[in-house]
Amino acid sequence: VHDVAHHAKVSISTVSRVINDSAPVSPERRERVIAAIKALKFSPNPAARRLLGLASRTIGVILPSITGEFFADLISGLDTTAKEHDYLLMVSSSRRLETDFLAVFESMNRRVDGMIIMVPELSAEQVLSVVNPVFPFVFLNTESRDQKINTVNFDNYGGMANVARHISDLGHTRIAFIRGPDDAFDAQQRRQGLLEAASSELEILEYPGDFSFESGYDSAQEILRLEPRPTAIVAANDLGALGALRALLENGINVPNEIAVTGFDGTKSADFATPSLTTVNVPIDVLAAKAVDILIRRIAGVPADELQCPVMPLELIPRESSIQEMRVPYLQ
């Protein structure tokens, strides 16, 4: 700070006021301080760097949750790609505009060069209506109807449509569907994909869920009280499916002979479950890399409409929880 003050021919207190934006400074003195900071390659804290118009080399990430396997893998993928470009991550969680989203955004805004946002309960337009739309953003798994807004989405609808066809091809005619949160974009798309791709012979009984293990477990307990029982349970995500699987196994139900189970997300836990879980694989590493790459190009000044990303198709992974022939002998 002393060197900056000497180089700019101002007092130390003036440098401090410029760095911290704590009091008025004449435009001429501010320019001298900023020029001195750049000339001396002085590195103030990230918030100060943003105030001075300098890159913080930090990317903000706002997710609906930072717990659970899916989000842990997503954060890891984002971090890996960010480091390849010499960026760091600042991560926080928020779900709703009217509660803490704005507080989280404001706390990050001056500390990062751009943000990756995944808040499925909100559309990109809703977010941009209350924040600075010029700031570099990339939205992940978020609804948007504006082609000038950068979104990186995977095909929730098509992925669940594949599940509907898989279940129908196996001969099921009465199934239970454990939904995700009703106000979440991805949950809505998955529900729509299942209902619209289902054959007319397929009866679907719906149960509320919130993507949690507990909601899958509780819904399965209710499903087991039905007469006649559905012959398959389709969950909107892997964690809910694993909860349902636990409830079925605790009640002595043979999976998949009596009731088949499917999930969605392609988490490692789905592969390691007993029986292994049929799921729709979401390529998290690819999504994370694409989101970071687009954001860094936005930070560099590339216009949003030059960086469009098509919706990524998803693959169904059939496993033991839905196909009897795939089960190994010791699980019979």
Summary of the structure (lengths in Angstrom):
residues: 332
radius of gyration: 24.8
end to end distance: 71.8
largest distance: 85.0
contacts: 1143
relative contact order: 0.11
helix: 45%
strand: 15%
